[in-house]
Amino acid sequence: VGIDMIAGPSEILVVCDGSVPADWVAMDLFSQAEHDEMAQAILISDDAAFLDAVAASIARQIVQMPRKEVIGRSLRDRGALIRVENLPQAVDLVNRVAPEHLELATRDPQALLADIRHAGAIFLGRYTSESLGDYCAGPSHVLPTMRTPRFSSPLGVPDFQKRSSLIEVSREGAQTLGRISATLARSEGLEAHARSAEYRLDDGAAPAGGSAVAAVPVPVVPATSAAARLIRPDLLRMSSYHVPESGGLLKLDAMENPYRLPAELQEALGRRLADVAINRYPVPSYAGLKASIRNCFRVPETAGLVVGNGSDELISMLVTLLNQPGATMLAPLPSFVMYAMSAKLARMKFVGADLDASFQLDLRAMLAVIDEHQPALVFMAYPNNPTGNCFSREAIEEILRRAPGLVVLDEAYEPFAPDSWLPRLAEFPNLAILRTLSKLGLAGARLGYLVAATDWTDHLEKVRPPYNIGGLNEATVLFALEHAEVFAGQARAIRDERENLLQALRQLLGQGLEQVFPSQANFVLVRVAEASAAGGAAGAAGAASGQAFAGAAVAQKMRESAVLIKDVGKMHPMLHNCLRLTVGTPRENQMMLAALRRALALPS
């Protein structure tokens, strides 16, 4: 019979069904292992692939940790990754281990909670990191260790009772508590604690608080100004969408078609635009433009078609159409940042479901969100931005069948993809196809279109701003579609050059690149190895600042070589150290590869 608790060394046990990103869980284990070489960090899961992903994440992330030697010794001597057949078996192990800190990082933690008999503090759900309990979640954090939770409890007034602390932080609550925890953790020099909390932040969970959407400072508004009093507080704190200056640089950051019109077509377009009556508004129905789009892209006559000023405007229009009180938007993560941003601007609830380790849809997670939140609007990019892959058609079909609202497949990269969902519109009444002509070669014309059943499009027309397509843009698109074969030839050239670029990048694996991901778009995603930037110099600079990562350092060094690419490492934990490279012309790609080799300190 035990008579008292033992408060230390620190312990954590995480039970996870694979629904939480591996990087989060690895950092949660670090957050206790960094305390002491005698600390105990254990993960139990019924998903073998997830355990492998966590092991890989541990190996990748530990080199960043200021206390990596302590963490490594703790994990080596007292850590474990344990596979069980099912979650009830995991609960049996939990009760045998009787851990000080228990994270139930599962889709339904309450289903396991009733059978947990021995644990000091229990942290429920994906957003409740143990580090929040260290600093600000509320319950006592003097907890029993060394299996004494079998008979003892967190220190408190009712010490004669046996109990557990239950900490469940909502997604919204994690945004506040995560920042508080990170600040306090860094004041103690416990970096893993800080990052564990930051991984739950909606702004990308990047170390040092990086933003998933923008990287420009928030303007300081005097507290006494009218703006500070009248503008929505959340908008005062937000940054605008950041587009970096590209003057004098080889611009390969925005997935643009690198080819211009042939000279003779440039002259013909100039003559066409000279005839546009720019003193008049456009014809608001855009009947001729819609007919040309239908003919060129084989849009079924029975389907409705709405045009927008790029796909961004159509996304905002859909949010306006479907944003009733309590409505929810769902999208996989990572994906196109404007889905979540549009929801945030309109104050529509956004719920993300993380992709699996191969950047495919986690169908169980998506369906669980659908069943729980009944989203009015689901966005999926096909191929996905920024990962470049097409999601499983079977998974998309299941989502279309289960979703109660409109499911939008964003085919922005259709000219480079292997197939399209447009021919299947009639099968699914809740399917909409969203496209833009930007990637085809008309980024400057800003035209997108959405195709869906008329039940949707007739009402979407009500929220479309009048004259949203300018006369010059309309004339440009009509002219371009008359010469669609030119753009089709350019798309073929880009697809061929994409394969050449992939082959060249794969030759750099193990020489500074850790991964080269397959692509079905006009860009390629790569992951930079942690210590590769400029022979370690950039990595060392990053370690000194506590903020820079190898991917960001490589992107900066390429910019110094006059090549602009996209650092996506702060968008989502799964994109750690990832760069997105737009496919250019053969000459541009050679210049980009040369800049990349220099940034990786490789011979030219």
N, C-alpha and C positions, 0 to 999 in steps of 0.2 A: 504494500500500500504506500503510494507516494504521499509525501507531506509538504512538498514545496516545489516550485518551478526552478528550472535552471535557465538563466537568461543569457544564452550564448554558447558557442559561436553561432553566427547567423545561418539560417536555413531557408531555402525556397524549394517548393515542389510545384511544378506546373503540369496540369492536365490539359491537353489540347487535342482537338479532333481534326486539326489541319485547317480550321477556318480563320486562323489569325496568321498574318504574314510571318514567315520564318525569322526575318530580321528582328521583328518585335520580340519574339520569344527568346531568341539568342541574347538580346540585350537585357531581357528580364533576368535570365540566368546570370549574366555578368553583374547585374546590379547587386546581387548578394555575394557572388564569388569575389568581388573586388574588396569586400570588407576584410577578409582574413584568409590565409592559406588553409585554415581549418573549416572555413565555411562550406556548406553543402548545397549544391544546386542540382536538381533532378528534373528531368522532363519525362512524362509518360504520355504515350499516344497510341492509338490503334491504327495509325497511318504510317506505314514504313517509309513511303516517299517523303512525307513531311519530316520525319526524323532525319532522313538524309539531307533534306534542305536545311534544317537547323544546324546539322553538323557542318555543312559547307559554309553557312553564314557565320558560325563561330570562328572557323578558320580564317574567313575573310575579314571579319570585324575586329578580332582581338588585337590585331597589329595597331589599331587606332587608339587603344585604351592606354591612358597614362599609367594605370596600375596593371598592365598586361601580365607582368611576372606573377603577381599575386593571383590574378584571375586564372592564369594557366596552371599554377600549382594546385589551386583549389579544385578546378575541374578535373585535372589529371588524377588527383588523389581521392577526391570525395564526390565527384560529379558522375552523372549517369544519364544516358538516353535509353529509355525502356519501352519496348513495344509490347502491347497487350492485344489480346484478341478482340476485346470490346471495352466500352467505357465502364460497365459495372465491374469488370475485372480491375480497371484502374482505381475505382473507388476502394476495393478491397486492399490494394497496395497502399493507398493513401492512409487508410486506417492503421495499417501495420507500421508505416513510417512515422506517422503522427508529426507532421512538419510544423515548424514555427509559422511559416507563411505558405499558404496554399492559394494558387491561382487556378480557378476553373475557367480557362480560356476556351470555352466551347460555345456552340450556337445556342444551347439551352442549359445554362449552368444550374438553373433551379431544379431541373430534372435529376441532377446528381446530388444536390445539396442535402436532401432529406436523409441520405444514407451516409453522409460524412459525420463521423462520431468524434474524431480526434484530429484537431488542427487548431493552431493558435489564432490566426486571423485568416479569413477566407475572402478572397478577392474575386468578384463575380463578373464575368463577361470580358469581351475583347478590349474595352477601353479602361479597365480597372487595373492599372499596373501596380505592383507592390510598392513602387517608389512613392506613389501618392500617399500610401499609408504611413510611410516614413515621416512625411512632412506635414500634410495638411488635410487628409481625408477625415480626421476626426477622432476615431476610436483610439484607446490607449495602445501605444506601440512598445510597451515593455511586455514581451511575449515569451512563453515557455519554449525551450528547445530540447534537443537530445531525447526525443520521444516523451518528454514530460507533458505534452498536450494530451496524453492518455488520461491524465488525472488532474492537470492544472490548467489555468486559464490566464488571459491577459490581466495584468495588474489593474486592480480597481477596487472600489468600495465593496462590491459583493464578492470578495475573494473566496467566500465559502461556497459559492455556486460554481458549477462548471458551465462554460459558455464559449462561444466563438464570436469574433468580430466579423461582421458581414459588411463589406465595402463594395458597393455597386455604383459606378460612376457612369452617367449618361454620356453620349457623344458630346452634348453641349457642355456638360459639367467638366469634361476632360479638357476643354479649351481653356478654361480658367485655371483649374487645378494643375494642369500639365505645365503651364508657364511658371506658376508659383514653385512647384516642385523642382523644375529645372534650375531656377535661380538659386534656391537654397542648396541644391545638390552641388552646383558648381562652386558655391562658397565653401563647401567642405572638400572640394577636389575630387568629387565622385562623379566622373563623367558618364559612366554607364547608367547611373541613376537618372541623370539629366536627359540622356538620349532616350531611355526607356519611356519617360513621360512624354517627350517631344514626338515620339513616333505616333502618338494618338492625336496629334494636332491636325486640324483640317487643312492647314496651310502647307501641307506637304511633308510634315514630320521630319524635316531635314534638320540635322545638327545646326545649331546656332540660329534656328528659327527661320530657315529659308522659305520663300513663298512658292506655291505651286503655279501661280498665275503671273505674278509680276515681280520685278526686281528693281523697282524704282522707289525712292523714298516717299513716305507719306507727307504731303505738304503740311507745314505747321500752320494751324489756323488760330489766331488770337482768341482766347476764351471769351473776350467781350464782343467779338464781331457778330454781326447778324448771321453769318454763315454758321458759326459755331452753335448758335441757338436754334437755327431752323433746319439745317441739313440733318438727315438721319445720322445718328451717332455711328452706326456700323459703316456708313459710307465715308464719314470723316476719317475713319481708321484705315480704310482700304487704299490700296495702290491702284493706279490705272494699269491697263494692259500695256506691257512694255515691249516695244519694238526697238532693238538696238540700232544705232547709227551704222550704216553700211558703206558710206562714201569711201572710195578708194580700196574697198575690200572685194575679194571674190565671194559673192553672196551665195552660200550653200546652207542656209539655216531655215528656210521657209517653204521648202517643197514646191518651188516654182519650176515651171518648164523653162529650161535654159535656152530654148531656141526661139528666135524672133521670126516674124513673117519674112518670106523672100522679098527682095527689093521691089519686084513688080507688083506684089500684093500690097506692100506698104503704100506704094503710090496710088493704087486703086482704092485702098481704104481711105486715104487722104481725100481723094475726090468725093467719095461717098459721104464722108463726114462734113465736107464743105457744103453739102446740100441740106444738112439738118437745120431746121428752123429753131435755133436755140432761143429765140424770143418767145416761143410757144411751149406750153406744157406738153408732155407726151400724151398720146391717146391712152387713157387710164386702164382700158381693158387688156391692153397688150395682146390682142387677138392674133396679130401676125407673128409676134415673137413666140407665143405659145404654140402656134401651128408649126413653126419652123423647128422648135424643140421636139414636138411630138414626132415629126417626120424624121428628124436626124437620129433620135435616140429610141425610136420605135416604142413610144409610150402608147399604151392601149387607149383607144378612143373612149372607152367606157369609164376610164379613170379620170379623176379630177387632177388639175395641175395648177399650182400657185407659184408665181415667181417672186424672188426676194433679192434684196441688195446683198448678195453673197448668202451663204448658208447661215451665217451668224444671225442675220435678221430673221430668217425663217425659224431658227431655234427660239429666239425671243418671242416671235409671234405664237409659236406653239405653247410656250409657257403662259403667255397672256390668255390664250384660248382655254387652257385646261386648269388654271390655277384657282380653283375654288378653295374656300377655307378648309384646311386639313389635307389638301392634295399633296401627293408625294411624287418626286421624280426619282427614278432609279437609273444608274449607269454603272458598268464595270469600271474598276480602277486598276491601273492607270488608264486614262483615256483622254479624249479631247477636253481641254480645260474649260471650254466655253459652256459645256453642259452644266457643270456645277456652278460656274460663275453666273449664268443666266438665271438659274434657280435662286441663287443668293441675292441678286439684284432685285428680283421680283418677290423675295421673301416666300418662296415656295420651298417646302421641305425637300432636301436632297439626301438620298441614301446611296452610298456606294457599296459595291460588293467586289472584293479583291479578286483579281485573276489568280490562277494557280501558278506554280513555279515555271511552267512552260508558256506563260502568257495566254493560256486558253481560258475560256469561261469556266468558273467554278459553278457548275450547274446547281449543285446542292445549295450553295450560298445564294445564288440568284433566285432560285425558287423559294427559299426560306424568306427572303426579303419580300418577294411578291405575295406570298401567303400572309405575311405579317402586316405589310403596309399597304397592300392593294394599290400599287402606283397607278396614277392616271397617265403617266408618261414614262416610257423606257427608251433610252438612247443606247445604241450599240454601233460603233464604227466598224465598217467592213470594206477593206482592211482597217485594222485599228491604228490609231495615232496615239502614242508614239512608238508602238511596238512593231508595227509593219506586217503583222500576221492576220490571216482571216480566221475567225472563230469557227468552231465546228458547226456545220449546217444542222446536224441532229440536235445540238444544244439550242440553237436559235429556234428551231421548229418547236421544241418543248416549251420554250419561253413564250413564243407566240400563242401557243395553245393555252397556257396557264395565265398569262397576263390579262387583267380585266380592262386595261386602258389601251392607249395607242402605243405601238412599238415602232420606233423610228430606226431604220437601218441607214446609217450615214455612209453613203458610197462616194465620198469625196475623191477617193483614189481609184474609181472604177476604170479609168483608161489603162491602168497597170495591173488590175486584179484578174484572177482566172475566171471569174463568173460574176453574175449579178442576181439579185433577188427580184428585179423588175418583172420578169416573166411569171412570177408566182404571186403577184398581187391578188389575183382572183381567189386564191386558196385561203387567204387570211384577211378577213374584213378589217382587222385592227392593225394591218401592216401599212407603213408609209415608207417611201424611198426618198431620201434627201440627197441631193447632189449639188455640186458646185462646178462651174466651168473654169475655176481658178487653176486647178492642177493640169487641165487640158492645155492651157497656154493663154488663158484670158484673165489672169489674176488682176490686171489693171481695170478690167471691165466690171468687176464685182457683180456677178450674176449667179444666183443659185435657183434651184427649183425643187419643189416637193410634189410627189405623185402619191395619191392615196384614193380611197373610195370617196365619192362625192359627199357622203355623209359627213366626212371630215373637212374636205377642202371648201365646200360651199360656206361653211361657217368660218374657216380660216381666212377667207377673203374679207370677212367683216373687220378683221383686226389688221389687215395689210394697210400700211399708210398709202394715201393716194400719191400717184406719181413717184413711187419708190424706185423705179428704174429710170434714170435720166435718158434723155433723147440720144445723146452721143453714145452712151453705153448700149442702148437698144440697137442703134444702127451698127455699132461695132460687132455685137453678137450676131445679128442677122447676116452681116457680111462674112463673118468667120464660119458660120454654119453652111453658107453656100460653098465654102472651100474646106469642108470637113475632112476631106482626104489628106490635106496638108497636115492637119493636127493628128490624124490617125497615124501618118508616117512618123511624125515626131514621137508619138507615144511608143511606137515599135522600137525606135532608136533608143529611147530611154529604158525600155524593158531590157533590151540587149546590153546596154551599158551597165544597168543594175547588176546583171549577172557577172560582167567583167569586174565590177567593183567588189562584189561579194568575194569573188575568187582571190583578188589581190589582198583584201582585208584578212581573209583566212590565213594567208601566208604570214601574217603578223601575230597570229596566236602564239602565246608563249614568249613573245618579244615585246611585251607591253600591252597587248590586248588579251583580255581574259576570255571574252565571248564575242562572237559575231552572230547576230540573230538572223534567221531567215526573213526575207521580206517579199511581200506581194504588193508593195506600194512603190513610190518613186523616191524612197529614202531607205537608209540602212541604219539600224541601231546596233551600237557596239558598246561593250563594257571594258573600261580601262582597268588594268591591274593596279592594285593599291599603291605600290611603290614605284611605278614606272615613269612618272612624269619627269622628263629631262634628267634621266639618270638618278632620280631621287631628289634633285634639288628642289623641284616644285613641291614634291611630297613633304620634304623637310620644312619648307616655308609654310605649308598648310598645317603641319603639326604644331609649329611654333605659334601660329595664330589661333589654333583650335577650331578653325572654320573650314579652310580649303580642303578639297578632296582631290585625288589624282585626276578624276574626270574634269573637274573645273580647271585645274592647273593646265591640263593638256589643251583644253579649249582656249584658254588665255594665250598659251604659247602659239597656237595656230593663228590666233588673231594677230599676234605680233609678226607672223609671217604673211599677213594680209589675207588670211582665209577665215571667213566667218561661218562657223557651224553652230549647232544648238546643244548647249549643255542642259540635259533634262534630269540631272541627278537629284535635284531638289523637288521634283514633282511628286515623287512617291518613293517609299523605302525600297520597293522592288527595282527601282531605276538607279540605285546607288552606283555612282561612277559611270553612268551611261551617257553617251553622246549620240545625237541624231545627225546623220550626214545625208544631205540632199544629193540625189544623183544629178550630176551635171553633164556637160559635153565630155567627150574623151579627153580633151586637153584640160578642162577644168578638173576632172577627176584625177588626172596625173598631178596637177598642182596641189590638190587637196591631199593626196597620198604622200607627196613629198613633204608637205607641211606637217602631216601627222608623224612621219618618220623622224623629222627634226624634233618635234615635241616629245617623242619617245626616246630621244637621244640614240637613234639608230643611224647607221651609215646611209648616205644618200644613194 
